[in-house]
Amino acid sequence: MRISPVNSPVYRILAIHEVLSLVAEELKHRHGGLDTSGLASLARTCRGFCSPALDVLWRSQSGLRNIIKCMPADLWEIEEPSYDGSYRVTTATLRRAIRPDDWDRFNVYAPRIRELSFGGHKNNCEDVLLPEDVCSALSISNLSMPLFPNLRNCSFIGSWGSKMIMPDHRLLLGDTLCQLSIVSNGFEDRAVSFLAYLPLHCPNLQKLVIGFPSAPDHTCIPSGVFSSLTGLRSIRILQKPPLPASLFAELQSLPQLVDLSVVSTGGHCPVSPLPPAEPRAPPSFRALKRLILHGPDCAAVLEASFFPVLEKLDIQAGIIGSLGAIFSIIHDHCSHASLHTIEIARCYLLTDEFIGEPAASADDFKHLYIFHQMKKVSVKTSYDIFLTDADLRDMALAWPSLEYLRLLPSYSSAGPPSEGFVPIATLCGLAHFAWHCPKLSHLYIGIDTSPANPGAFIKALPRESCPPSAVSHLALGCHAPFGNPAEVAFELMFMFPKLEELAGVPYEAIWFEALGPPELELVRHILRLVL
């Protein structure tokens, strides 16, 4: 075999660190999962591949099991693993005092760890528990540098039993940490104290996830946590008690916050009672682009702030009330130039009280017509929504960039439209979405198909040519295929030549029998020949 000289192009390329890193990355998932043996072999191949391969091998770690093996074996007393719900837990205690040379191998591999996760492992995965006195001994004996000096992402996921102890904050927190997730039911008190250290130790934190779904009402996020972390860009809060108004005020003032989610898992509103924002109030949520609110009632949270650059709004509430009222709040408090996604859903799991919802009409939706950049509107409640053909025309003209429109219930939570609900709008009104919304691909809306008349429909076509509609998924919100199925299919395929799925109430077999894929394909073929 001919060996390339040292100054050959191959050697020069392999001298570039980025190329060596790409080779290691390619090997990482060669067999679908993490190929640890392949990376270890690559690290032993030559001096050039050693460091890049070890970087990939150690980058993401589940628990401390692997890294403590880098310390001398005589340092640890390992107990027999005990099964704790979904994974085995091994407790490691110290046999002797830690000496400076015990850190030699540890300090070679620990700086390579970028992601560290605790809990949330797959079944039968073994994890290591370090008691609190061990955590303290580790942090005290290595004061010259953080244990994980390059750690960027740390997560605690799962419900840990009383034996599971959250590692000491001194082992994990540092100024390189950018993402932190704490989601659990079993160590809220320790987690709350852990959060209190964030402003001092993690000034560069950008993403924070806090989840205490079953915590007692007294569990509270410490005051001052958010206001001191001015670099936060994404915050997700999942907890049973409402977020205190003082903490919400801290969120309002964060200059770089782009993504905010506040979800209540109990019978409380997402945030404690707030006064409505005054027109001359100081700017709030200056950078917020996405807002998610889940709770029994979310309208008061919207009224308490102004959102000058908000793009996406997701509300899931137990009580919606009048659509006109919630849409009016959105009109008054959100940017007309930036908002392009609105999702509103009724979830009965978020309230013990059943309140009937009033019927909705175009007067409710007119509050949203000012948002001309609208791409997605989804209203999944049990409302009967009555819209005429003229209303559908106004809606289509107001939202020319629309890509997704759903004005039908959520079938998993709110049920189908009431049996007595008869839509007013017809296929002629539906055609306005085909003519004026060329990007629309998903359309779910109540339509009366009984007056289908292909001849009158063709005469009503606009004289100017329109680009073909992109609608591929269509639900008409009917309980039966009213009218002549063939005539309905002709008009639908004329409007939506790219149609792939069609239903009245989704999953009703009668629609698939009358207007199933074979019939749609036949009508599509005939239209191709005619046109």
Sequence and secondary structure as in RCSB ss.txt:
>XXXX:A:sequence
MRISPVNSPVYRILAIHEVLSLVAEELKHRHGGLDTSGLASLARTCRGFCSPALDVLWRSQSGLRNIIKCMPADL
WEIEEPSYDGSYRVTTATLRRAIRPDDWDRFNVYAPRIRELSFGGHKNNCEDVLLPEDVCSALSISNLSMPLFPN
LRNCSFIGSWGSKMIMPDHRLLLGDTLCQLSIVSNGFEDRAVSFLAYLPLHCPNLQKLVIGFPSAPDHTCIPSGV
FSSLTGLRSIRILQKPPLPASLFAELQSLPQLVDLSVVSTGGHCPVSPLPPAEPRAPPSFRALKRLILHGPDCAA
VLEASFFPVLEKLDIQAGIIGSLGAIFSIIHDHCSHASLHTIEIARCYLLTDEFIGEPAASADDFKHLYIFHQMK
KVSVKTSYDIFLTDADLRDMALAWPSLEYLRLLPSYSSAGPPSEGFVPIATLCGLAHFAWHCPKLSHLYIGIDTS
PANPGAFIKALPRESCPPSAVSHLALGCHAPFGNPAEVAFELMFMFPKLEELAGVPYEAIWFEALGPPELELVRH
ILRLVL
>XXXX:A:secstr
     TTSHHHHHHTSHHHHHHHHHHHHTTTSS  HHHHHHHHTT HHHHHHHHHHHHSEEESSHHHHTTS GGG
EEE   EEETTEEEEEEEESS   GGGGTTHHHHGGG  EEEES   TTEEEEE  HHHHHHHHHHTTTS SSTT
  EEEEES   TT     HHHH  TT  EEEEE SS HHHHHHHHHTHHHH TT  EEEEEETT  TT    TTH
HHH TT  EEEEEESS B HHHHHHHHH TT  EEEEEE SSS SB       TT     SS  EEEEEES  HH
HHHT  BTT  EEEEEES    HHHHHHHHHHHB TTT  EEEEEE GGG S       B HHHHGGGTT TT  
EEEEESS  B   HHHHHHHHHH TT  EEE S  TTTT SS TT     BHHHHHHHHHH TT  EEE   B T
T  HHHHHHTS SS        EEE   SS  S HHHHHHHHHHH TT  EEESSTT HHHHHHS HHHHHHHHH
HHHHH 
